[in-house]
Amino acid sequence: MLVPLPTDRLAFREMSEADLGFVAGLLGDPAVMTFYPRPKSRHEARAWIAWNQRLYHERGYGLWLLSLRATGELVGECGITPQVVDGVEEIELGYHVQRRFQGLGLATEAALAVRDHAHAALGVARLIAIIDPRNEPSQRVASKAGLAFERVVERAGTRARIYATSKEET
């Protein structure tokens, strides 16, 4: 499977079961998961890895782990996943970065690389981001990655802002 090309600071790779400690720490951190119903458990992190491995196999994409090219240290995840919004399957650009690496532009750098990879290598015509209305940092990342606010939707009893871009717009 193709992964996005490295950026100046980041490299992408598939998740594996060996990454459970990192993924559980990332998704179990209350600061990273502030705008989710709750942090994920270790069991849920294992299921998250399995879900992404299925996506890699079945669709050729998923969320990829991000590492610093200079050191190899894992810093987060970024990629695309299928999501249903208002009864329609959409492809979502998503990202999580460890708390200590937030605010350094890494999520934006990764999101731009994934956006370009999705359009050019995977032929994905439209990408969205589903963002909690209170999550202003994520909204800024989406905007910097070329996704524009489109609408507000209800999902699982909560409101979310949809940001979107199409291949023609980037």
C-alpha positions in Angstrom: 0.0 0.0 0.0 1.1 3.5 -0.8 1.5 5.9 2.1 1.8 9.7 1.8 5.2 11.0 0.8 7.3 12.3 3.7 7.1 16.0 4.5 10.0 18.1 5.7 9.5 16.9 9.3 7.2 13.8 9.1 7.1 10.3 7.8 4.0 8.1 7.5 3.6 4.4 8.1 0.9 1.8 8.7 -0.2 0.9 12.2 0.5 -2.5 13.6 -0.3 -4.4 16.8 3.2 -3.6 18.0 2.1 0.1 18.1 -0.6 -0.6 20.7 1.3 1.2 23.5 1.6 4.4 21.5 -1.9 4.3 20.1 -3.4 3.6 23.5 -1.4 6.5 25.0 -2.5 8.8 22.2 -6.2 8.0 22.2 -6.3 7.5 26.0 -5.0 11.0 26.7 -7.8 13.2 27.9 -6.2 16.3 26.4 -6.0 14.7 22.9 -9.5 13.4 23.2 -11.1 16.6 24.7 -13.7 16.8 22.0 -14.6 13.2 21.9 -17.1 11.6 24.3 -14.2 10.2 26.3 -10.7 8.9 25.9 -10.3 5.4 24.5 -9.4 2.4 26.5 -6.5 0.0 25.6 -9.1 -2.4 24.3 -10.6 0.3 22.1 -7.1 1.3 20.9 -6.5 -2.3 19.8 -9.8 -2.2 17.9 -8.7 1.1 16.4 -5.6 -0.5 15.0 -7.5 -3.5 13.7 -10.0 -1.1 12.0 -7.2 0.8 10.3 -5.5 -2.5 9.2 -8.8 -3.6 7.6 -9.0 -0.2 5.8 -5.5 -0.6 4.5 -6.3 -4.0 3.1 -9.8 -3.3 1.8 -9.5 0.4 0.6 -5.8 1.1 0.4 -5.9 3.8 3.1 -6.6 4.5 6.7 -5.0 6.5 9.5 -1.2 6.4 9.3 1.2 6.8 12.2 3.3 10.0 12.0 6.9 10.0 13.1 9.5 12.7 13.2 12.0 12.2 10.3 14.9 13.5 12.3 14.4 11.1 15.3 11.8 8.4 14.3 9.8 9.4 17.4 6.0 8.8 16.9 4.0 12.0 17.3 0.5 11.1 16.2 -1.7 9.9 13.3 -3.2 11.3 10.2 -5.1 9.8 7.3 -8.4 9.2 5.7 -11.4 7.0 6.7 -14.9 6.4 5.4 -17.6 8.1 7.5 -21.4 8.3 7.0 -22.8 11.8 7.2 -26.5 12.5 6.6 -26.8 9.0 5.1 -24.0 9.5 2.6 -20.5 7.9 2.8 -17.8 10.6 2.8 -14.1 10.3 3.1 -12.8 12.1 6.2 -9.4 13.6 6.7 -8.5 13.1 10.4 -5.6 13.8 12.7 -4.5 13.4 16.3 -1.2 14.7 17.6 0.3 14.1 21.0 -0.2 16.9 23.4 3.4 17.9 23.7 3.7 18.2 19.9 0.5 20.3 19.4 0.9 23.9 18.3 3.9 23.2 16.1 2.2 22.9 12.8 2.6 19.1 12.6 -1.1 18.4 12.2 -1.3 20.9 9.3 1.8 19.5 7.7 0.4 16.0 7.9 -3.1 17.0 6.7 -1.7 18.8 3.6 0.4 15.7 2.7 -2.6 13.4 3.2 -4.9 15.7 1.3 -2.5 15.7 -1.7 -2.0 11.9 -1.4 -5.8 11.3 -1.3 -6.4 13.4 -4.4 -3.3 12.5 -6.5 -2.5 8.9 -5.6 -5.9 7.5 -4.5 -8.2 9.5 -6.7 -10.4 10.7 -3.9 -12.4 13.6 -5.3 -13.9 15.0 -2.1 -12.6 15.1 1.5 -14.3 16.3 4.6 -13.4 16.9 8.2 -16.0 16.3 11.0 -15.1 18.7 13.8 -16.7 19.5 17.1 -17.8 23.2 17.0 -15.7 23.9 20.1 -12.5 22.5 18.6 -11.0 25.7 17.2 -7.5 24.3 16.7 -8.8 21.4 14.5 -10.9 23.9 12.6 -7.7 26.0 11.9 -5.9 22.8 10.7 -8.7 22.0 8.4 -8.8 25.5 7.0 -5.0 25.6 6.5 -5.3 22.3 4.7 -7.7 23.9 2.2 -11.0 22.6 3.7 -13.7 25.2 4.0 -16.6 25.3 6.4 -19.6 23.8 4.6 -22.4 23.1 7.2 -23.4 21.9 10.6 -24.8 18.4 11.1 -26.2 16.3 13.9 -24.3 13.0 14.5 -25.1 10.6 17.3 -27.0 13.3 19.1 -24.2 16.0 18.9 -23.6 18.8 16.5 -20.5 18.8 14.2 -19.1 21.2 11.7 -18.3 19.8 8.3 -15.3 21.2 6.4 -14.8 20.1 2.8 -12.6 20.3 -0.2 -12.7 18.8 -3.6 -9.8 17.8 -6.0 -10.6 20.8 -8.2 -10.2 23.3 -5.3 -6.7 22.2 -4.2 
